[in-house]
Amino acid sequence: MKSKFKLILCICILVSINVIAEGCTKKAATTNSTNGLKQSTPTEIQPAVVTEQKYLSPYTGEEVKKEEVANIAVLAIVENSIDARPQSGLNSADIVYETMAEGGIPRLIALFQKNNALKIGPIRSARPYFLTILKEYNLPLAHCGGSAEATEIIKAEKLMSMDEMVNSSAYVRDNERKAPHNLYTSSEKLRELIKAKTFVKEPTVKLKFDKTYWDSVTLSPATDVLLKMNGSYNTSYAYKDGLYLKTMDGKPSANKEDQIPLAIKNVVVQITTMKLQPDKLHINIDLIGQGDGYVISNGKFVKMHWNKKDANSQTLLTDEKGIDLPLNPGKTWWNIVDTDTTVTIK
């Protein structure tokens, strides 16, 4: 009996020793943990990386200041007869469209957003095809009157017209020239008028820009471009120092006030159909549909295909494989020419 009691007592003592030993082990582990053997290292706070926000011009693709990207965009019809040259403000335009008016005389519609032009003009009258460009960009238009058809469209569709006939305070006559080649305005005057008329709109055209595309050495060379628009007018572009210098009828084009040459990063040639209207005076220009042409930049050119679904949609440019064709960041001169125009690229 005593032997059995001693055996049980020994077993209890051994169990107690194991429990105490296990407890000491856990305590030691806990102690070691607090001593840093198993304690996790606090995460170091890294300083925040501040990235400067970049702002890009929607119409040139160039990096601009914050206040510049907020500038109100506006279109203006500018005369391009011999009596109107040299014009004012075209060197400040982001995009200039050039096409024909009556009698084979070219006329321009310029888009201003990035820069502030102190003087723009001479301002002339609207035509229906210029209104198609207005509707594509959804921007207000500075002009002085218009053809009967254009005036009717403006009224019927309530387009954002800033006609000098009813907004004379935004325009001024320059006594150095004779009427009708002496009507001018400025981007500041037009932007004030736009705000007063609540014509401020979000850009609807999303142009594509890619500098690296035009750095490719596989593109065809284009250092000299000549467009023979008709028997009485031609224009050309000569590549120099990364830009194309424009001439009209063989004379260098420059800004009137400071004689700075018109230098352009991109030259677009959009080929379409032009026909005389029944009055044998005004013309129709097909801007809706599709056709071919060229995009020229960085001393190179690409044959392109253009497509425009309707009056309010954007004119899209693709290459011969149907891939979107980007512009080079910078200013663009967009020539809308007839199928009879002789285009020479060297």
Residue pairs with C-beta under 8 A, 6 or more apart in sequence:
29 38
32 38
33 39
53 66
54 63
55 63
55 64
55 65
55 66
55 68
55 69
56 62
56 63
56 64
56 69
56 209
57 63
57 64
57 68
57 69
57 94
57 113
57 114
58 69
58 73
58 113
58 203
58 205
58 206
58 207
59 73
59 94
59 95
59 111
59 113
59 114
59 203
59 205
59 207
60 94
60 95
60 114
60 209
60 265
60 329
60 330
60 331
60 332
61 207
61 209
61 327
61 328
61 329
61 330
62 114
62 329
62 330
64 114
68 114
71 113
71 114
71 116
71 187
71 191
72 113
72 191
72 194
72 195
72 200
73 111
73 112
73 113
73 137
73 139
73 203
74 111
74 112
74 113
74 139
74 140
74 141
74 142
74 162
74 187
74 190
74 191
74 194
75 109
75 110
75 111
75 112
75 133
75 134
75 137
75 139
75 140
75 141
75 142
76 89
76 109
76 110
76 112
76 120
76 121
76 123
76 141
76 142
76 143
76 185
76 190
77 107
77 108
77 109
77 123
77 124
77 125
77 126
77 130
77 141
77 142
77 143
77 144
78 84
78 87
78 89
78 90
78 107
78 108
78 109
78 110
78 120
78 121
78 122
78 123
78 124
79 87
79 107
79 108
79 121
79 122
79 123
79 124
79 180
79 181
80 87
80 98
80 105
80 106
80 107
80 108
80 248
81 105
81 106
81 181
82 249
83 177
83 178
83 181
84 122
84 124
84 181
85 248
85 251
85 253
86 253
86 254
86 255
86 256
86 259
87 108
87 121
87 122
87 255
87 256
88 117
88 119
88 120
88 121
88 122
88 184
88 255
88 256
88 257
89 110
89 112
89 117
89 118
89 119
89 120
89 121
89 186
89 187
89 255
90 96
90 108
90 110
90 253
90 255
90 262
91 254
91 255
91 260
91 262
91 263
92 112
92 115
92 116
92 117
92 120
92 187
93 110
93 111
93 112
93 115
93 117
93 331
94 111
94 112
94 113
94 114
94 115
94 331
94 332
95 110
95 111
95 331
95 332
95 333
95 334
96 108
96 109
96 110
96 111
96 331
96 332
96 333
96 334
97 108
97 109
97 110
97 111
97 130
97 133
97 334
97 335
97 336
98 106
98 107
98 108
98 235
98 333
98 334
98 335
98 336
99 106
99 107
99 129
99 285
99 335
99 336
99 337
100 106
100 107
100 229
100 230
100 274
100 283
100 285
100 338
101 107
101 127
101 283
102 281
102 282
102 283
104 229
104 230
104 231
104 232
104 233
105 232
105 233
106 229
106 233
106 235
106 248
107 124
107 127
107 130
109 130
109 133
109 141
110 120
111 137
111 139
112 120
112 187
112 190
115 187
116 186
116 187
116 188
117 186
117 187
118 186
118 187
118 188
118 257
119 184
119 185
119 186
119 256
119 257
120 142
120 184
120 185
120 186
120 187
120 190
121 174
121 182
121 183
121 184
121 185
122 177
122 180
122 181
122 182
122 183
122 184
123 142
123 143
123 144
123 164
123 171
123 183
123 184
123 185
124 143
124 144
124 180
124 183
125 143
125 144
125 145
125 146
125 147
125 150
126 141
126 143
126 145
126 146
126 147
126 150
126 151
126 154
126 161
126 163
127 146
127 147
127 149
127 150
127 282
128 147
128 149
128 150
128 153
128 284
129 284
129 285
129 287
129 336
130 141
130 143
130 150
131 141
131 150
131 153
131 154
131 159
132 287
132 288
132 311
133 287
134 140
134 141
134 159
134 160
135 157
135 159
135 311
135 312
136 204
136 205
136 308
136 311
136 312
136 313
136 314
136 315
137 203
137 204
137 205
138 201
138 202
138 203
138 204
138 312
139 160
139 201
140 160
140 161
140 162
140 190
140 194
140 197
140 199
140 201
141 159
141 160
141 161
141 162
142 162
142 164
142 170
142 185
142 190
143 161
143 162
143 163
143 164
144 163
144 164
144 165
144 171
144 180
144 183
145 151
145 163
145 164
145 165
146 154
146 163
147 282
149 282
153 159
154 161
154 163
160 197
160 199
160 201
162 170
162 190
162 193
162 194
162 197
162 199
164 170
164 171
164 183
164 185
167 193
169 189
169 193
170 185
170 189
170 190
170 192
170 193
171 183
171 184
171 185
171 189
172 183
172 184
172 185
173 179
173 182
173 183
173 184
174 182
174 183
174 184
175 182
176 182
193 199
194 200
204 314
205 314
206 314
207 327
208 324
208 325
208 326
208 327
209 326
209 327
209 328
209 329
210 326
210 327
210 328
211 328
211 329
213 326
213 328
214 297
214 298
214 300
214 328
215 298
216 300
219 300
219 301
219 302
220 300
220 301
220 302
220 345
221 299
221 300
221 301
221 346
222 239
222 296
222 299
222 300
222 301
222 345
222 346
223 238
223 239
223 299
223 346
224 236
224 237
224 238
224 239
224 344
224 345
224 346
225 236
225 237
225 244
225 267
225 269
225 296
225 301
225 343
225 344
225 345
225 346
226 234
226 235
226 236
226 342
226 343
226 344
227 234
227 235
227 236
227 269
227 335
227 337
227 341
227 342
227 343
227 344
228 234
228 341
228 342
228 344
229 235
229 337
229 338
229 341
230 338
230 340
230 341
233 248
233 249
234 248
234 249
234 250
235 246
235 247
235 248
235 249
235 335
236 246
236 247
236 250
237 244
237 245
237 246
237 247
237 264
237 267
237 296
237 333
238 244
238 245
238 247
239 245
239 299
242 265
242 298
243 263
243 264
243 265
243 330
244 263
244 264
244 265
244 267
244 296
244 333
245 252
245 253
245 261
245 262
245 263
246 252
246 253
246 261
246 262
246 263
246 264
246 333
247 253
252 261
253 261
253 262
254 260
254 261
254 262
255 262
262 333
263 331
264 330
264 331
264 332
264 333
265 297
265 327
265 328
265 329
265 330
265 331
265 332
266 295
266 296
266 297
266 327
266 328
266 330
266 331
266 332
266 333
267 294
267 295
267 296
267 297
267 332
267 333
267 335
268 293
268 294
268 295
268 296
268 304
268 317
268 327
268 332
268 333
268 334
268 335
269 293
269 294
269 295
269 296
269 335
269 337
269 343
270 291
270 293
270 306
270 315
270 334
270 335
270 336
270 337
271 291
271 292
271 293
271 337
271 338
271 339
271 341
271 343
272 285
272 286
272 287
272 289
272 291
272 336
272 337
272 338
272 339
273 285
273 286
273 338
273 339
274 283
274 284
274 285
274 286
274 338
274 339
275 283
275 284
276 282
276 283
276 284
277 283
277 284
285 336
287 308
287 315
287 336
288 308
288 309
288 310
288 311
289 307
289 308
290 305
290 306
290 307
290 308
291 305
291 306
292 303
292 304
292 305
292 306
293 303
293 304
293 305
293 306
294 301
294 302
294 303
294 304
294 343
294 345
295 301
295 302
295 304
295 317
295 325
295 327
296 302
296 345
297 327
297 328
297 330
298 328
301 345
302 319
302 325
303 319
303 320
304 317
304 318
304 319
304 320
304 325
305 317
305 318
305 319
305 320
305 322
306 315
306 316
306 317
306 318
307 315
307 316
307 318
308 314
308 315
308 316
316 324
317 324
317 325
318 324
318 325
319 325
337 343
